[in-house]
């Protein structure tokens, strides 16, 4: 995947990618499994990105999510997806 250098960014990326492995979509994508949709870069959710995308879908002068490096939250509906995924056990 990549060489882990001990940085918080790489640790968060690993957790984010593990979320995809467990069936979690991005918080800003329309998906049959997502219960809610948010604008990209506006939540503290681990499945969000660190750069903001304005509502039109165009990156305007890259703005960082104010939760940058602290995207540690998860939603109950995400835990429900993980619990209901029978492929992991």
Backbone as CSV, one residue per row, in Angstrom:
resi,resn,N_x,N_y,N_z,CA_x,CA_y,CA_z,C_x,C_y,C_z
1,UNK,0.832,-1.178,0.000,0.000,0.000,0.000,0.882,1.249,0.000
2,UNK,1.586,1.499,1.047,2.583,2.552,1.124,3.408,2.327,2.375
3,UNK,4.552,2.970,2.428,5.414,2.817,3.603,4.875,3.709,4.717
4,UNK,4.502,3.115,5.810,3.984,3.874,6.952,5.135,4.582,7.647
5,UNK,5.046,5.893,7.764,6.135,6.663,8.367,5.808,7.117,9.790
6,UNK,4.724,6.617,10.350,4.370,6.969,11.715,3.578,8.256,11.839
7,UNK,3.283,8.916,10.719,2.557,10.181,10.796,1.076,9.951,11.051
8,UNK,0.451,10.943,11.651,-0.984,10.868,11.918,-1.756,10.788,10.607
9,UNK,-1.290,11.489,9.573,-1.972,11.466,8.281,-2.033,10.049,7.722
10,UNK,-0.930,9.328,7.760,-0.922,7.956,7.243,-1.806,7.045,8.086
11,UNK,-1.822,7.251,9.400,-2.683,6.448,10.266,-4.147,6.694,9.923
12,UNK,-4.536,7.950,9.717,-5.924,8.262,9.369,-6.292,7.723,7.991
13,UNK,-5.341,7.783,7.062,-5.596,7.227,5.727,-5.823,5.722,5.812
14,UNK,-5.042,5.046,6.626,-5.202,3.602,6.806,-6.584,3.286,7.380
15,UNK,-7.012,4.041,8.381,-8.331,3.816,8.970,-9.424,4.106,7.945
16,UNK,-9.270,5.177,7.172,-10.232,5.529,6.120,-10.359,4.393,5.102
17,UNK,-9.227,3.879,4.648,-9.246,2.796,3.654,-9.803,1.504,4.250
18,UNK,-9.528,1.254,5.518,-10.119,0.104,6.191,-11.640,0.243,6.218
19,UNK,-12.134,1.467,6.412,-13.576,1.709,6.360,-14.161,1.288,5.027
20,UNK,-13.467,1.596,3.923,-13.931,1.147,2.602,-13.954,-0.384,2.538
21,UNK,-12.934,-1.010,3.077,-12.864,-2.474,3.089,-14.055,-3.075,3.828
22,UNK,-14.518,-2.367,4.858,-15.659,-2.839,5.641,-16.998,-2.410,5.042
23,UNK,-16.964,-1.807,3.857,-18.194,-1.477,3.146,-18.700,-0.063,3.319
24,UNK,-17.904,0.830,3.911,-18.365,2.194,4.145,-18.100,3.090,2.944
25,UNK,-19.112,3.852,2.519,-18.906,4.825,1.449,-18.372,6.136,2.035
26,UNK,-17.928,7.041,1.163,-17.587,8.388,1.620,-18.865,9.049,2.120
27,UNK,-18.736,9.984,3.044,-19.913,10.680,3.580,-20.529,11.623,2.559
28,UNK,-19.805,11.931,1.494,-20.287,12.887,0.493,-20.774,12.216,-0.783
29,UNK,-20.791,10.896,-0.834,-21.230,10.184,-2.026,-22.635,9.626,-1.839
30,UNK,-23.367,9.604,-2.930,-24.672,8.965,-2.913,-24.437,7.465,-3.019
31,UNK,-25.025,6.722,-2.105,-24.834,5.280,-2.077,-26.074,4.637,-1.498
32,UNK,-26.354,3.409,-1.920,-27.512,2.707,-1.374,-27.316,2.391,0.101
33,UNK,-26.068,2.327,0.567,-25.827,2.007,1.974,-25.721,3.255,2.851
34,UNK,-25.483,4.431,2.254,-25.351,5.665,3.032,-26.727,6.181,3.428
35,UNK,-26.884,6.483,4.686,-28.162,6.996,5.177,-28.265,8.507,5.035
36,UNK,-27.138,9.186,4.959,-27.115,10.639,4.863,-25.981,11.046,3.925
37,UNK,-26.094,12.226,3.350,-25.041,12.731,2.478,-24.674,14.147,2.913
38,UNK,-23.382,14.423,2.980,-22.873,15.725,3.398,-22.002,16.290,2.287
39,UNK,-21.696,17.584,2.356,-20.738,18.157,1.434,-19.345,17.664,1.806
40,UNK,-18.502,17.470,0.790,-17.145,16.981,1.026,-16.337,17.973,1.850
41,UNK,-15.719,17.461,2.921,-14.810,18.266,3.722,-15.460,19.069,4.823
42,UNK,-16.697,18.731,5.185,-17.407,19.517,6.189,-17.744,18.728,7.452
43,UNK,-17.262,17.511,7.582,-17.561,16.733,8.787,-16.267,16.268,9.439
44,UNK,-16.398,15.753,10.658,-15.247,15.165,11.347,-15.261,13.646,11.212
45,UNK,-16.004,13.154,10.221,-16.144,11.716,10.017,-14.923,11.139,9.319
46,UNK,-14.516,9.950,9.719,-13.333,9.300,9.159,-13.490,9.016,7.658
47,UNK,-14.735,8.961,7.167,-14.958,8.678,5.752,-15.121,9.948,4.912
48,UNK,-14.827,11.105,5.501,-14.826,12.366,4.773,-13.398,12.635,4.289
49,UNK,-13.240,13.666,3.473,-11.917,14.078,2.999,-11.463,15.321,3.736
50,UNK,-10.197,15.657,3.598,-9.629,16.809,4.282,-9.737,18.104,3.491
51,UNK,-10.128,18.027,2.207,-10.295,19.254,1.436,-11.771,19.478,1.146
52,UNK,-12.177,20.738,1.216,-13.577,21.090,1.014,-13.886,21.208,-0.465
53,UNK,-15.062,20.750,-0.818,-15.602,20.920,-2.154,-16.857,21.755,-1.980
54,UNK,-16.988,22.820,-2.740,-18.178,23.638,-2.545,-19.399,22.893,-3.076
55,UNK,-20.603,23.328,-2.705,-21.821,22.609,-3.089,-21.992,22.385,-4.589
56,UNK,-21.348,23.204,-5.429,-21.455,23.008,-6.876,-20.579,21.858,-7.350
57,UNK,-19.699,21.344,-6.453,-18.826,20.232,-6.815,-17.490,20.666,-7.375
58,UNK,-17.185,21.942,-7.280,-15.927,22.464,-7.814,-15.024,22.866,-6.657
59,UNK,-13.783,22.427,-6.700,-12.822,22.843,-5.675,-12.453,24.299,-5.924
60,UNK,-12.777,25.152,-4.998,-12.436,26.567,-5.086,-11.244,26.799,-4.174
61,UNK,-10.089,27.174,-4.715,-8.941,27.431,-3.855,-8.960,26.476,-2.673
62,UNK,-8.269,25.406,-2.784,-8.322,24.338,-1.776,-8.444,24.901,-0.363
63,UNK,-9.533,24.556,0.272,-9.752,24.928,1.667,-9.724,23.643,2.465
64,UNK,-9.032,23.673,3.573,-8.980,22.479,4.391,-10.203,22.383,5.281
65,UNK,-10.653,21.174,5.453,-11.672,20.861,6.434,-11.125,21.301,7.792
66,UNK,-11.923,22.037,8.560,-11.424,22.508,9.856,-11.136,21.375,10.823
67,UNK,-11.603,20.178,10.504,-11.321,19.004,11.330,-10.082,18.253,10.839
68,UNK,-9.317,18.877,9.909,-8.127,18.255,9.336,-7.271,17.602,10.421
69,UNK,-6.910,16.383,10.208,-6.147,15.526,11.123,-6.931,15.131,12.372
70,UNK,-8.207,15.475,12.411,-9.059,15.069,13.527,-10.344,14.424,13.037
71,UNK,-10.317,13.881,11.836,-11.483,13.185,11.305,-11.556,11.815,11.978
72,UNK,-12.122,11.783,13.169,-12.118,10.559,13.964,-13.508,10.029,14.266
73,UNK,-14.545,10.763,13.916,-15.906,10.359,14.264,-16.454,9.324,13.287
74,UNK,-17.454,8.624,13.738,-18.216,7.732,12.859,-19.681,7.850,13.258
75,UNK,-20.549,7.551,12.328,-21.985,7.647,12.563,-22.551,6.280,12.894
76,UNK,-23.674,6.252,13.587,-24.309,4.981,13.945,-24.636,4.168,12.701
77,UNK,-25.135,4.818,11.643,-25.491,4.067,10.442,-24.269,3.407,9.809
78,UNK,-23.075,3.967,10.022,-21.859,3.327,9.511,-21.557,2.059,10.310
79,UNK,-21.729,2.134,11.632,-21.528,0.933,12.454,-22.543,-0.141,12.089
80,UNK,-23.755,0.258,11.752,-24.773,-0.714,11.334,-24.347,-1.441,10.056
81,UNK,-23.753,-0.704,9.116,-23.254,-1.333,7.876,-22.195,-2.377,8.209
82,UNK,-21.255,-2.009,9.067,-20.184,-2.939,9.442,-20.754,-4.169,10.139
83,UNK,-21.664,-3.957,11.087,-22.259,-5.087,11.817,-23.046,-6.022,10.914
84,UNK,-23.682,-5.476,9.895,-24.521,-6.276,8.995,-23.754,-6.928,7.858
85,UNK,-22.471,-6.629,7.717,-21.655,-7.202,6.651,-21.225,-8.601,7.066
86,UNK,-21.861,-9.596,6.527,-21.582,-10.990,6.885,-20.324,-11.538,6.210
87,UNK,-19.712,-10.761,5.313,-18.508,-11.253,4.633,-17.269,-11.154,5.510
88,UNK,-17.365,-10.456,6.649,-16.162,-10.272,7.461,-16.025,-11.336,8.554
89,UNK,-16.991,-12.235,8.660,-16.833,-13.352,9.595,-17.584,-14.556,9.119
